[in-house]
């Protein structure tokens, strides 16, 4: 009613807007429920459909951020990306169904088809690659790099893990634990320069130093 500087194109776009300003909605039912939310951009059928008071969200794709209500500063690019997000903030999802199940999780980054798909409440996770971190549901502070990296039951609720792989293997090429400050290489390691070890370092397998 008193909202200003809004652009709405499509059937029932921004249908309920009252005081929200600086919103852009393109596509049927996009930003349909918006009331006071400001500075949102919704492109695609029912994108940001449920948003009421959320601000500074960008949804680009069919049903992207569809269930967001008050979550703010989210970016969803790809059909179904951040679909279930309700109040989560500062998430970035780029890829079809990326971070699809996220509801209240914050500060997650999912790049790739189905990346971080099952994450619901986890925070500060980074997944790069198709289905990377797919099965993680509630873990925090994880980094999954590569196709299907961490897509197995070992990492379903894990936190503070580093996984570098190009499959859903349970023994990734590189795995680390940020909280324990440990790093494991499941293979051979070649060092072309010097390598320094502290006096407290432990050698657990045969090692050759030149």
Order of alpha helices (4+ residues) and beta strands (2+ residues): beta-beta-beta-beta-beta-beta-beta-beta-beta-beta-beta-beta
